[in-house]
Amino acid sequence: MKQAEKDRPTLMSQTAYIGTLGLIFVLPLIAGAYFGRWLDSLATGYSIRWTMSMLFVGLVVGAVNVYLFIRERE
């Protein structure tokens, strides 16, 4: 019983875990948006093709990161 109580995660460790999950999901998403916007700025005229494409790539990369992080933790 005492060992189980020691192994129980604290509020601070759970908060850090959720914060890390958020960062590893959001950072690729933001990086994809900025990279796509930069690629769109190189093209003539108004276009959001690369921005939307890179947002989707960032979403997929972020989701895979979260999946791998959770799988590693278990």
Secondary structure, DSSP 8 states (H G I E B T S, - for coil): -HHHHHHS--HHHHHHHHHHHHHHHHHHHHHHHHHHHHHHHHSSS---HHHHHHHHHHHHHHHHHHHHHHHHH-
